[in-house]
Amino acid sequence: QVQLVESGGGLVQAGGSLRLSCVNSGSVLDINGMGWYRQAPGKQRELVATVARGGSTYVADSVRGRFTISGDNAKNTVYLQMNSLKPEDTAVYYCAAQGVTTGVYWGQGTQVTVSS
C-alpha cells in the first residue's frame, strides 16, 4: 500500500522560496516515478514536475527555471524546491506516485499561498 504524505506548504511573499517534501511511507516496489501537481481555485489540476525512478526529470514550462524536482530513493522522498514564487503559483500542491501496474496514488495535498 502506497501512502504519500506531503509537507512544506505555507504562506510566502512573492519572490520567496518554499520546499515541499513528499514521503512514501508504504510500498515502493511498483512505483516507477513520482511527481507534483497543483490545483488553483476554479482551475483544473495541472502537472508541475516529475522524477523517474532512474532520475530523469520533467518540469512544466510555467515553472521551469524557478522550480526544481529531486528524489531520494533511499528515503522514498521527492522534493519540490520552489524559488522566485509568484502569486499565480498559489494552489494546493499534490504529490503523486505512478505505479507500473496499479495506477496513480495521490497525497492529501498541501496549500501554497503566495502573497503579492
LUMVEX-178535 format. One record per atom (N, C-alpha, C, O): atom name; x, y negated, z; residue number from 1; residue in one letter. Coordinates in steps of 0.1 Angstrom, whole numbers, plus 5000, padded with zeros to 4 digits. Example, Ala and Ser with C-alpha at 12.3 -4.5 7.8 and 13.67 -1.06 7.14 Angstrom:
<nodes>
{node 'N', {5132, 5057, 5078}, 1, 'a'}
{node 'CA', {5123, 5045, 5078}, 1, 'a'}
{node 'C', {5132, 5033, 5078}, 1, 'a'}
{node 'O', {5142, 5033, 5085}, 1, 'a'}
{node 'N', {5128, 5022, 5071}, 2, 's'}
{node 'CA', {5137, 5011, 5071}, 2, 's'}
{node 'C', {5129, 5000, 5079}, 2, 's'}
{node 'O', {5134, 4989, 5080}, 2, 's'}
</nodes>
This chain:
<nodes>
{node 'N', {5008, 5012, 5000}, 1, 'q'}
{node 'CA', {5000, 5000, 5000}, 1, 'q'}
{node 'C', {5009, 4988, 5000}, 1, 'q'}
{node 'O', {5018, 4986, 5009}, 1, 'q'}
{node 'N', {5007, 4979, 4990}, 2, 'v'}
{node 'CA', {5014, 4966, 4989}, 2, 'v'}
{node 'C', {5007, 4956, 4998}, 2, 'v'}
{node 'O', {4995, 4954, 4997}, 2, 'v'}
{node 'N', {5015, 4949, 5006}, 3, 'q'}
{node 'CA', {5010, 4938, 5014}, 3, 'q'}
{node 'C', {5019, 4926, 5013}, 3, 'q'}
{node 'O', {5030, 4926, 5016}, 3, 'q'}
{node 'N', {5013, 4915, 5007}, 4, 'l'}
{node 'CA', {5021, 4903, 5004}, 4, 'l'}
{node 'C', {5017, 4892, 5014}, 4, 'l'}
{node 'O', {5005, 4889, 5016}, 4, 'l'}
{node 'N', {5027, 4886, 5020}, 5, 'v'}
{node 'CA', {5025, 4876, 5030}, 5, 'v'}
{node 'C', {5033, 4864, 5026}, 5, 'v'}
{node 'O', {5045, 4864, 5026}, 5, 'v'}
{node 'N', {5026, 4853, 5023}, 6, 'e'}
{node 'CA', {5033, 4840, 5019}, 6, 'e'}
{node 'C', {5035, 4831, 5031}, 6, 'e'}
{node 'O', {5028, 4832, 5041}, 6, 'e'}
{node 'N', {5045, 4823, 5029}, 7, 's'}
{node 'CA', {5048, 4812, 5039}, 7, 's'}
{node 'C', {5055, 4801, 5033}, 7, 's'}
{node 'O', {5061, 4802, 5022}, 7, 's'}
{node 'N', {5056, 4790, 5040}, 8, 'g'}
{node 'CA', {5064, 4778, 5035}, 8, 'g'}
{node 'C', {5056, 4767, 5029}, 8, 'g'}
{node 'O', {5062, 4757, 5026}, 8, 'g'}
{node 'N', {5043, 4768, 5027}, 9, 'g'}
{node 'CA', {5035, 4757, 5022}, 9, 'g'}
{node 'C', {5034, 4746, 5032}, 9, 'g'}
{node 'O', {5038, 4747, 5044}, 9, 'g'}
{node 'N', {5028, 4735, 5028}, 10, 'g'}
{node 'CA', {5026, 4724, 5037}, 10, 'g'}
{node 'C', {5024, 4711, 5029}, 10, 'g'}
{node 'O', {5021, 4711, 5017}, 10, 'g'}
{node 'N', {5025, 4700, 5037}, 11, 'l'}
{node 'CA', {5023, 4686, 5031}, 11, 'l'}
{node 'C', {5037, 4680, 5029}, 11, 'l'}
{node 'O', {5045, 4680, 5039}, 11, 'l'}
{node 'N', {5039, 4674, 5018}, 12, 'v'}
{node 'CA', {5052, 4668, 5015}, 12, 'v'}
{node 'C', {5049, 4655, 5006}, 12, 'v'}
{node 'O', {5040, 4655, 4999}, 12, 'v'}
{node 'N', {5058, 4646, 5007}, 13, 'q'}
{node 'CA', {5057, 4634, 4999}, 13, 'q'}
{node 'C', {5062, 4637, 4985}, 13, 'q'}
{node 'O', {5071, 4645, 4983}, 13, 'q'}
{node 'N', {5057, 4629, 4975}, 14, 'a'}
{node 'CA', {5062, 4631, 4961}, 14, 'a'}
{node 'C', {5077, 4629, 4961}, 14, 'a'}
{node 'O', {5083, 4620, 4968}, 14, 'a'}
{node 'N', {5084, 4637, 4954}, 15, 'g'}
{node 'CA', {5099, 4637, 4953}, 15, 'g'}
{node 'C', {5105, 4647, 4963}, 15, 'g'}
{node 'O', {5117, 4649, 4962}, 15, 'g'}
{node 'N', {5097, 4652, 4972}, 16, 'g'}
{node 'CA', {5103, 4661, 4982}, 16, 'g'}
{node 'C', {5104, 4675, 4977}, 16, 'g'}
{node 'O', {5101, 4678, 4966}, 16, 'g'}
{node 'N', {5108, 4684, 4987}, 17, 's'}
{node 'CA', {5110, 4698, 4983}, 17, 's'}
{node 'C', {5103, 4707, 4993}, 17, 's'}
{node 'O', {5101, 4703, 5005}, 17, 's'}
{node 'N', {5100, 4719, 4989}, 18, 'l'}
{node 'CA', {5095, 4730, 4997}, 18, 'l'}
{node 'C', {5100, 4743, 4992}, 18, 'l'}
{node 'O', {5103, 4744, 4980}, 18, 'l'}
{node 'N', {5101, 4752, 5001}, 19, 'r'}
{node 'CA', {5105, 4766, 4996}, 19, 'r'}
{node 'C', {5094, 4776, 5001}, 19, 'r'}
{node 'O', {5092, 4777, 5013}, 19, 'r'}
{node 'N', {5088, 4782, 4992}, 20, 'l'}
{node 'CA', {5078, 4793, 4995}, 20, 'l'}
{node 'C', {5085, 4806, 4996}, 20, 'l'}
{node 'O', {5094, 4809, 4988}, 20, 'l'}
{node 'N', {5080, 4815, 5005}, 21, 's'}
{node 'CA', {5086, 4828, 5006}, 21, 's'}
{node 'C', {5074, 4838, 5005}, 21, 's'}
{node 'O', {5063, 4835, 5010}, 21, 's'}
{node 'N', {5076, 4849, 5000}, 22, 'c'}
{node 'CA', {5066, 4860, 4999}, 22, 'c'}
{node 'C', {5073, 4873, 5002}, 22, 'c'}
{node 'O', {5082, 4878, 4995}, 22, 'c'}
{node 'N', {5068, 4879, 5013}, 23, 'v'}
{node 'CA', {5074, 4892, 5017}, 23, 'v'}
{node 'C', {5064, 4903, 5014}, 23, 'v'}
{node 'O', {5052, 4902, 5017}, 23, 'v'}
{node 'N', {5069, 4914, 5008}, 24, 'n'}
{node 'CA', {5061, 4926, 5006}, 24, 'n'}
{node 'C', {5064, 4935, 5017}, 24, 'n'}
{node 'O', {5074, 4942, 5017}, 24, 'n'}
{node 'N', {5055, 4936, 5026}, 25, 's'}
{node 'CA', {5057, 4945, 5038}, 25, 's'}
{node 'C', {5052, 4959, 5036}, 25, 's'}
{node 'O', {5053, 4968, 5045}, 25, 's'}
{node 'N', {5048, 4962, 5024}, 26, 'g'}
{node 'CA', {5043, 4976, 5021}, 26, 'g'}
{node 'C', {5052, 4983, 5011}, 26, 'g'}
{node 'O', {5064, 4981, 5011}, 26, 'g'}
{node 'N', {5046, 4991, 5003}, 27, 's'}
{node 'CA', {5054, 4999, 4994}, 27, 's'}
{node 'C', {5059, 4991, 4982}, 27, 's'}
{node 'O', {5053, 4982, 4977}, 27, 's'}
{node 'N', {5071, 4994, 4978}, 28, 'v'}
{node 'CA', {5077, 4987, 4967}, 28, 'v'}
{node 'C', {5080, 4997, 4955}, 28, 'v'}
{node 'O', {5085, 4993, 4945}, 28, 'v'}
{node 'N', {5076, 5009, 4957}, 29, 'l'}
{node 'CA', {5080, 5020, 4947}, 29, 'l'}
{node 'C', {5075, 5017, 4933}, 29, 'l'}
{node 'O', {5081, 5020, 4923}, 29, 'l'}
{node 'N', {5063, 5011, 4932}, 30, 'd'}
{node 'CA', {5056, 5009, 4919}, 30, 'd'}
{node 'C', {5058, 4995, 4914}, 30, 'd'}
{node 'O', {5053, 4992, 4903}, 30, 'd'}
{node 'N', {5064, 4987, 4921}, 31, 'i'}
{node 'CA', {5065, 4972, 4918}, 31, 'i'}
{node 'C', {5076, 4970, 4908}, 31, 'i'}
{node 'O', {5088, 4973, 4911}, 31, 'i'}
{node 'N', {5074, 4964, 4897}, 32, 'n'}
{node 'CA', {5084, 4961, 4887}, 32, 'n'}
{node 'C', {5086, 4946, 4885}, 32, 'n'}
{node 'O', {5094, 4941, 4877}, 32, 'n'}
{node 'N', {5079, 4938, 4893}, 33, 'g'}
{node 'CA', {5081, 4923, 4892}, 33, 'g'}
{node 'C', {5072, 4916, 4902}, 33, 'g'}
{node 'O', {5062, 4921, 4906}, 33, 'g'}
{node 'N', {5076, 4904, 4906}, 34, 'm'}
{node 'CA', {5068, 4896, 4914}, 34, 'm'}
{node 'C', {5068, 4881, 4909}, 34, 'm'}
{node 'O', {5076, 4878, 4901}, 34, 'm'}
{node 'N', {5058, 4874, 4913}, 35, 'g'}
{node 'CA', {5058, 4860, 4908}, 35, 'g'}
{node 'C', {5049, 4851, 4917}, 35, 'g'}
{node 'O', {5043, 4855, 4927}, 35, 'g'}
{node 'N', {5047, 4839, 4912}, 36, 'w'}
{node 'CA', {5039, 4829, 4918}, 36, 'w'}
{node 'C', {5029, 4823, 4908}, 36, 'w'}
{node 'O', {5033, 4820, 4897}, 36, 'w'}
{node 'N', {5017, 4822, 4913}, 37, 'y'}
{node 'CA', {5006, 4815, 4906}, 37, 'y'}
{node 'C', {5002, 4803, 4914}, 37, 'y'}
{node 'O', {5004, 4803, 4926}, 37, 'y'}
{node 'N', {4994, 4794, 4908}, 38, 'r'}
{node 'CA', {4988, 4784, 4916}, 38, 'r'}
{node 'C', {4975, 4780, 4910}, 38, 'r'}
{node 'O', {4972, 4782, 4899}, 38, 'r'}
{node 'N', {4966, 4775, 4919}, 39, 'q'}
{node 'CA', {4953, 4771, 4915}, 39, 'q'}
{node 'C', {4949, 4758, 4922}, 39, 'q'}
{node 'O', {4948, 4757, 4934}, 39, 'q'}
{node 'N', {4947, 4748, 4914}, 40, 'a'}
{node 'CA', {4943, 4735, 4919}, 40, 'a'}
{node 'C', {4928, 4734, 4919}, 40, 'a'}
{node 'O', {4921, 4742, 4912}, 40, 'a'}
{node 'N', {4922, 4726, 4927}, 41, 'p'}
{node 'CA', {4908, 4724, 4928}, 41, 'p'}
{node 'C', {4901, 4722, 4914}, 41, 'p'}
{node 'O', {4906, 4713, 4907}, 41, 'p'}
{node 'N', {4892, 4730, 4911}, 42, 'g'}
{node 'CA', {4885, 4728, 4898}, 42, 'g'}
{node 'C', {4892, 4733, 4886}, 42, 'g'}
{node 'O', {4887, 4731, 4875}, 42, 'g'}
{node 'N', {4903, 4740, 4888}, 43, 'k'}
{node 'CA', {4911, 4744, 4877}, 43, 'k'}
{node 'C', {4913, 4759, 4878}, 43, 'k'}
{node 'O', {4912, 4765, 4888}, 43, 'k'}
{node 'N', {4917, 4765, 4866}, 44, 'q'}
{node 'CA', {4920, 4779, 4866}, 44, 'q'}
{node 'C', {4934, 4782, 4873}, 44, 'q'}
{node 'O', {4942, 4774, 4873}, 44, 'q'}
{node 'N', {4935, 4795, 4877}, 45, 'r'}
{node 'CA', {4948, 4799, 4883}, 45, 'r'}
{node 'C', {4958, 4800, 4871}, 45, 'r'}
{node 'O', {4955, 4805, 4861}, 45, 'r'}
{node 'N', {4970, 4794, 4874}, 46, 'e'}
{node 'CA', {4980, 4794, 4863}, 46, 'e'}
{node 'C', {4993, 4800, 4868}, 46, 'e'}
{node 'O', {4996, 4800, 4880}, 46, 'e'}
{node 'N', {5000, 4806, 4859}, 47, 'l'}
{node 'CA', {5013, 4812, 4862}, 47, 'l'}
{node 'C', {5023, 4801, 4864}, 47, 'l'}
{node 'O', {5024, 4792, 4856}, 47, 'l'}
{node 'N', {5031, 4803, 4875}, 48, 'v'}
{node 'CA', {5042, 4793, 4877}, 48, 'v'}
{node 'C', {5056, 4799, 4874}, 48, 'v'}
{node 'O', {5063, 4793, 4866}, 48, 'v'}
{node 'N', {5058, 4811, 4879}, 49, 'a'}
{node 'CA', {5071, 4817, 4877}, 49, 'a'}
{node 'C', {5071, 4832, 4880}, 49, 'a'}
{node 'O', {5063, 4836, 4889}, 49, 'a'}
{node 'N', {5080, 4840, 4874}, 50, 't'}
{node 'CA', {5081, 4854, 4877}, 50, 't'}
{node 'C', {5095, 4858, 4878}, 50, 't'}
{node 'O', {5104, 4852, 4872}, 50, 't'}
{node 'N', {5098, 4869, 4885}, 51, 'v'}
{node 'CA', {5111, 4875, 4886}, 51, 'v'}
{node 'C', {5109, 4890, 4885}, 51, 'v'}
{node 'O', {5101, 4896, 4892}, 51, 'v'}
{node 'N', {5116, 4896, 4875}, 52, 'a'}
{node 'CA', {5115, 4911, 4873}, 52, 'a'}
{node 'C', {5124, 4918, 4883}, 52, 'a'}
{node 'O', {5133, 4912, 4889}, 52, 'a'}
{node 'N', {5122, 4931, 4885}, 53, 'r'}
{node 'CA', {5130, 4938, 4894}, 53, 'r'}
{node 'C', {5144, 4938, 4891}, 53, 'r'}
{node 'O', {5153, 4939, 4899}, 53, 'r'}
{node 'N', {5147, 4937, 4878}, 54, 'g'}
{node 'CA', {5161, 4937, 4873}, 54, 'g'}
{node 'C', {5167, 4923, 4874}, 54, 'g'}
{node 'O', {5179, 4922, 4872}, 54, 'g'}
{node 'N', {5159, 4913, 4877}, 55, 'g'}
{node 'CA', {5165, 4900, 4880}, 55, 'g'}
{node 'C', {5161, 4889, 4870}, 55, 'g'}
{node 'O', {5164, 4877, 4872}, 55, 'g'}
{node 'N', {5156, 4893, 4858}, 56, 's'}
{node 'CA', {5153, 4883, 4848}, 56, 's'}
{node 'C', {5141, 4874, 4853}, 56, 's'}
{node 'O', {5132, 4879, 4860}, 56, 's'}
{node 'N', {5141, 4861, 4850}, 57, 't'}
{node 'CA', {5131, 4852, 4855}, 57, 't'}
{node 'C', {5124, 4845, 4843}, 57, 't'}
{node 'O', {5130, 4844, 4832}, 57, 't'}
{node 'N', {5113, 4840, 4847}, 58, 'y'}
{node 'CA', {5105, 4831, 4838}, 58, 'y'}
{node 'C', {5099, 4820, 4846}, 58, 'y'}
{node 'O', {5094, 4822, 4857}, 58, 'y'}
{node 'N', {5100, 4808, 4841}, 59, 'v'}
{node 'CA', {5094, 4796, 4847}, 59, 'v'}
{node 'C', {5086, 4788, 4837}, 59, 'v'}
{node 'O', {5090, 4786, 4826}, 59, 'v'}
{node 'N', {5074, 4785, 4841}, 60, 'a'}
{node 'CA', {5065, 4778, 4832}, 60, 'a'}
{node 'C', {5070, 4764, 4828}, 60, 'a'}
{node 'O', {5078, 4758, 4836}, 60, 'a'}
{node 'N', {5067, 4760, 4817}, 61, 'd'}
{node 'CA', {5072, 4747, 4811}, 61, 'd'}
{node 'C', {5069, 4735, 4821}, 61, 'd'}
{node 'O', {5077, 4726, 4822}, 61, 'd'}
{node 'N', {5057, 4736, 4827}, 62, 's'}
{node 'CA', {5052, 4725, 4835}, 62, 's'}
{node 'C', {5061, 4722, 4848}, 62, 's'}
{node 'O', {5061, 4712, 4853}, 62, 's'}
{node 'N', {5069, 4732, 4852}, 63, 'v'}
{node 'CA', {5077, 4731, 4864}, 63, 'v'}
{node 'C', {5092, 4734, 4861}, 63, 'v'}
{node 'O', {5100, 4733, 4870}, 63, 'v'}
{node 'N', {5095, 4737, 4849}, 64, 'r'}
{node 'CA', {5109, 4741, 4846}, 64, 'r'}
{node 'C', {5118, 4729, 4848}, 64, 'r'}
{node 'O', {5115, 4718, 4845}, 64, 'r'}
{node 'N', {5129, 4732, 4855}, 65, 'g'}
{node 'CA', {5139, 4721, 4858}, 65, 'g'}
{node 'C', {5136, 4716, 4872}, 65, 'g'}
{node 'O', {5145, 4709, 4878}, 65, 'g'}
{node 'N', {5125, 4719, 4878}, 66, 'r'}
{node 'CA', {5121, 4715, 4892}, 66, 'r'}
{node 'C', {5120, 4727, 4901}, 66, 'r'}
{node 'O', {5123, 4726, 4913}, 66, 'r'}
{node 'N', {5114, 4738, 4896}, 67, 'f'}
{node 'CA', {5112, 4749, 4904}, 67, 'f'}
{node 'C', {5121, 4761, 4900}, 67, 'f'}
{node 'O', {5125, 4762, 4888}, 67, 'f'}
{node 'N', {5125, 4768, 4910}, 68, 't'}
{node 'CA', {5134, 4780, 4908}, 68, 't'}
{node 'C', {5128, 4792, 4915}, 68, 't'}
{node 'O', {5125, 4791, 4927}, 68, 't'}
{node 'N', {5128, 4803, 4908}, 69, 'i'}
{node 'CA', {5123, 4815, 4915}, 69, 'i'}
{node 'C', {5135, 4825, 4917}, 69, 'i'}
{node 'O', {5144, 4825, 4908}, 69, 'i'}
{node 'N', {5135, 4832, 4928}, 70, 's'}
{node 'CA', {5145, 4841, 4930}, 70, 's'}
{node 'C', {5140, 4853, 4939}, 70, 's'}
{node 'O', {5130, 4851, 4945}, 70, 's'}
{node 'N', {5146, 4864, 4938}, 71, 'g'}
{node 'CA', {5142, 4876, 4946}, 71, 'g'}
{node 'C', {5153, 4882, 4953}, 71, 'g'}
{node 'O', {5165, 4882, 4949}, 71, 'g'}
{node 'N', {5150, 4888, 4964}, 72, 'd'}
{node 'CA', {5159, 4896, 4972}, 72, 'd'}
{node 'C', {5153, 4910, 4974}, 72, 'd'}
{node 'O', {5145, 4912, 4982}, 72, 'd'}
{node 'N', {5158, 4919, 4966}, 73, 'n'}
{node 'CA', {5153, 4932, 4966}, 73, 'n'}
{node 'C', {5155, 4939, 4980}, 73, 'n'}
{node 'O', {5146, 4947, 4984}, 73, 'n'}
{node 'N', {5166, 4936, 4986}, 74, 'a'}
{node 'CA', {5169, 4943, 4999}, 74, 'a'}
{node 'C', {5159, 4938, 5009}, 74, 'a'}
{node 'O', {5156, 4946, 5019}, 74, 'a'}
{node 'N', {5153, 4926, 5008}, 75, 'k'}
{node 'CA', {5144, 4921, 5018}, 75, 'k'}
{node 'C', {5129, 4922, 5012}, 75, 'k'}
{node 'O', {5120, 4917, 5019}, 75, 'k'}
{node 'N', {5128, 4927, 5000}, 76, 'n'}
{node 'CA', {5114, 4928, 4994}, 76, 'n'}
{node 'C', {5108, 4914, 4994}, 76, 'n'}
{node 'O', {5096, 4913, 4997}, 76, 'n'}
{node 'N', {5115, 4904, 4991}, 77, 't'}
{node 'CA', {5111, 4890, 4992}, 77, 't'}
{node 'C', {5113, 4882, 4980}, 77, 't'}
{node 'O', {5123, 4884, 4973}, 77, 't'}
{node 'N', {5104, 4874, 4976}, 78, 'v'}
{node 'CA', {5106, 4865, 4965}, 78, 'v'}
{node 'C', {5104, 4850, 4970}, 78, 'v'}
{node 'O', {5096, 4848, 4978}, 78, 'v'}
{node 'N', {5112, 4842, 4964}, 79, 'y'}
{node 'CA', {5112, 4828, 4969}, 79, 'y'}
{node 'C', {5108, 4819, 4957}, 79, 'y'}
{node 'O', {5111, 4822, 4945}, 79, 'y'}
{node 'N', {5102, 4807, 4960}, 80, 'l'}
{node 'CA', {5100, 4797, 4950}, 80, 'l'}
{node 'C', {5105, 4784, 4956}, 80, 'l'}
{node 'O', {5099, 4778, 4965}, 80, 'l'}
{node 'N', {5116, 4779, 4951}, 81, 'q'}
{node 'CA', {5122, 4766, 4955}, 81, 'q'}
{node 'C', {5116, 4756, 4946}, 81, 'q'}
{node 'O', {5117, 4756, 4934}, 81, 'q'}
{node 'N', {5109, 4746, 4953}, 82, 'm'}
{node 'CA', {5102, 4736, 4946}, 82, 'm'}
{node 'C', {5108, 4722, 4949}, 82, 'm'}
{node 'O', {5108, 4718, 4961}, 82, 'm'}
{node 'N', {5114, 4716, 4939}, 83, 'n'}
{node 'CA', {5121, 4703, 4941}, 83, 'n'}
{node 'C', {5113, 4692, 4933}, 83, 'n'}
{node 'O', {5106, 4695, 4924}, 83, 'n'}
{node 'N', {5116, 4680, 4936}, 84, 's'}
{node 'CA', {5110, 4669, 4929}, 84, 's'}
{node 'C', {5095, 4670, 4927}, 84, 's'}
{node 'O', {5089, 4669, 4916}, 84, 's'}
{node 'N', {5089, 4674, 4938}, 85, 'l'}
{node 'CA', {5074, 4677, 4938}, 85, 'l'}
{node 'C', {5066, 4664, 4934}, 85, 'l'}
{node 'O', {5069, 4653, 4937}, 85, 'l'}
{node 'N', {5055, 4667, 4926}, 86, 'k'}
{node 'CA', {5046, 4657, 4922}, 86, 'k'}
{node 'C', {5032, 4659, 4927}, 86, 'k'}
{node 'O', {5029, 4671, 4931}, 86, 'k'}
{node 'N', {5024, 4649, 4928}, 87, 'p'}
{node 'CA', {5010, 4651, 4933}, 87, 'p'}
{node 'C', {5003, 4662, 4925}, 87, 'p'}
{node 'O', {4995, 4669, 4930}, 87, 'p'}
{node 'N', {5006, 4663, 4912}, 88, 'e'}
{node 'CA', {4999, 4673, 4904}, 88, 'e'}
{node 'C', {5004, 4687, 4907}, 88, 'e'}
{node 'O', {4998, 4697, 4901}, 88, 'e'}
{node 'N', {5014, 4689, 4915}, 89, 'd'}
{node 'CA', {5017, 4702, 4920}, 89, 'd'}
{node 'C', {5009, 4707, 4931}, 89, 'd'}
{node 'O', {5010, 4718, 4936}, 89, 'd'}
{node 'N', {5000, 4698, 4936}, 90, 't'}
{node 'CA', {4991, 4702, 4947}, 90, 't'}
{node 'C', {4982, 4713, 4943}, 90, 't'}
{node 'O', {4975, 4712, 4933}, 90, 't'}
{node 'N', {4982, 4724, 4950}, 91, 'a'}
{node 'CA', {4974, 4736, 4947}, 91, 'a'}
{node 'C', {4976, 4746, 4958}, 91, 'a'}
{node 'O', {4984, 4745, 4967}, 91, 'a'}
{node 'N', {4968, 4757, 4957}, 92, 'v'}
{node 'CA', {4971, 4768, 4965}, 92, 'v'}
{node 'C', {4980, 4777, 4957}, 92, 'v'}
{node 'O', {4977, 4781, 4946}, 92, 'v'}
{node 'N', {4991, 4781, 4963}, 93, 'y'}
{node 'CA', {5001, 4790, 4956}, 93, 'y'}
{node 'C', {4999, 4804, 4961}, 93, 'y'}
{node 'O', {4999, 4807, 4973}, 93, 'y'}
{node 'N', {4998, 4813, 4951}, 94, 'y'}
{node 'CA', {4996, 4827, 4954}, 94, 'y'}
{node 'C', {5008, 4835, 4949}, 94, 'y'}
{node 'O', {5013, 4833, 4938}, 94, 'y'}
{node 'N', {5012, 4844, 4958}, 95, 'c'}
{node 'CA', {5022, 4854, 4954}, 95, 'c'}
{node 'C', {5015, 4866, 4948}, 95, 'c'}
{node 'O', {5004, 4870, 4952}, 95, 'c'}
{node 'N', {5022, 4872, 4938}, 96, 'a'}
{node 'CA', {5016, 4883, 4931}, 96, 'a'}
{node 'C', {5027, 4893, 4929}, 96, 'a'}
{node 'O', {5039, 4890, 4927}, 96, 'a'}
{node 'N', {5023, 4906, 4929}, 97, 'a'}
{node 'CA', {5033, 4917, 4926}, 97, 'a'}
{node 'C', {5026, 4926, 4916}, 97, 'a'}
{node 'O', {5015, 4930, 4916}, 97, 'a'}
{node 'N', {5034, 4929, 4906}, 98, 'q'}
{node 'CA', {5029, 4937, 4894}, 98, 'q'}
{node 'C', {5033, 4951, 4896}, 98, 'q'}
{node 'O', {5045, 4955, 4896}, 98, 'q'}
{node 'N', {5023, 4960, 4898}, 99, 'g'}
{node 'CA', {5026, 4974, 4898}, 99, 'g'}
{node 'C', {5026, 4980, 4885}, 99, 'g'}
{node 'O', {5018, 4976, 4876}, 99, 'g'}
{node 'N', {5035, 4990, 4883}, 100, 'v'}
{node 'CA', {5036, 4996, 4869}, 100, 'v'}
{node 'C', {5023, 5004, 4866}, 100, 'v'}
{node 'O', {5018, 5003, 4855}, 100, 'v'}
{node 'N', {5017, 5011, 4876}, 101, 't'}
{node 'CA', {5005, 5019, 4873}, 101, 't'}
{node 'C', {4993, 5014, 4881}, 101, 't'}
{node 'O', {4982, 5020, 4880}, 101, 't'}
{node 'N', {4995, 5004, 4890}, 102, 't'}
{node 'CA', {4984, 5001, 4900}, 102, 't'}
{node 'C', {4979, 4987, 4898}, 102, 't'}
{node 'O', {4971, 4982, 4906}, 102, 't'}
{node 'N', {4983, 4979, 4888}, 103, 'g'}
{node 'CA', {4978, 4966, 4886}, 103, 'g'}
{node 'C', {4985, 4955, 4894}, 103, 'g'}
{node 'O', {4996, 4957, 4899}, 103, 'g'}
{node 'N', {4978, 4944, 4896}, 104, 'v'}
{node 'CA', {4984, 4933, 4903}, 104, 'v'}
{node 'C', {4979, 4932, 4917}, 104, 'v'}
{node 'O', {4967, 4933, 4920}, 104, 'v'}
{node 'N', {4988, 4929, 4926}, 105, 'y'}
{node 'CA', {4984, 4927, 4940}, 105, 'y'}
{node 'C', {4986, 4912, 4943}, 105, 'y'}
{node 'O', {4995, 4905, 4937}, 105, 'y'}
{node 'N', {4978, 4906, 4952}, 106, 'w'}
{node 'CA', {4978, 4892, 4955}, 106, 'w'}
{node 'C', {4980, 4890, 4970}, 106, 'w'}
{node 'O', {4975, 4897, 4978}, 106, 'w'}
{node 'N', {4987, 4879, 4973}, 107, 'g'}
{node 'CA', {4987, 4874, 4986}, 107, 'g'}
{node 'C', {4975, 4866, 4989}, 107, 'g'}
{node 'O', {4967, 4864, 4981}, 107, 'g'}
{node 'N', {4975, 4861, 5002}, 108, 'q'}
{node 'CA', {4963, 4853, 5006}, 108, 'q'}
{node 'C', {4964, 4838, 5002}, 108, 'q'}
{node 'O', {4954, 4831, 5002}, 108, 'q'}
{node 'N', {4975, 4834, 4997}, 109, 'g'}
{node 'CA', {4977, 4820, 4993}, 109, 'g'}
{node 'C', {4982, 4811, 5004}, 109, 'g'}
{node 'O', {4979, 4813, 5015}, 109, 'g'}
{node 'N', {4990, 4801, 4999}, 110, 't'}
{node 'CA', {4995, 4791, 5008}, 110, 't'}
{node 'C', {4993, 4777, 5002}, 110, 't'}
{node 'O', {4996, 4775, 4990}, 110, 't'}
{node 'N', {4988, 4768, 5010}, 111, 'q'}
{node 'CA', {4984, 4754, 5004}, 111, 'q'}
{node 'C', {4997, 4746, 5003}, 111, 'q'}
{node 'O', {5005, 4745, 5013}, 111, 'q'}
{node 'N', {4999, 4740, 4992}, 112, 'v'}
{node 'CA', {5009, 4729, 4990}, 112, 'v'}
{node 'C', {5002, 4716, 4986}, 112, 'v'}
{node 'O', {4995, 4716, 4976}, 112, 'v'}
{node 'N', {5005, 4706, 4994}, 113, 't'}
{node 'CA', {4999, 4693, 4991}, 113, 't'}
{node 'C', {5010, 4683, 4990}, 113, 't'}
{node 'O', {5018, 4681, 4999}, 113, 't'}
{node 'N', {5010, 4676, 4979}, 114, 'v'}
{node 'CA', {5020, 4666, 4976}, 114, 'v'}
{node 'C', {5013, 4652, 4976}, 114, 'v'}
{node 'O', {5004, 4649, 4968}, 114, 'v'}
{node 'N', {5017, 4643, 4985}, 115, 's'}
{node 'CA', {5011, 4630, 4986}, 115, 's'}
{node 'C', {5019, 4620, 4977}, 115, 's'}
{node 'O', {5031, 4621, 4976}, 115, 's'}
{node 'N', {5012, 4611, 4972}, 116, 's'}
{node 'CA', {5018, 4600, 4964}, 116, 's'}
{node 'C', {5023, 4589, 4972}, 116, 's'}
{node 'O', {5029, 4579, 4966}, 116, 's'}
</nodes>
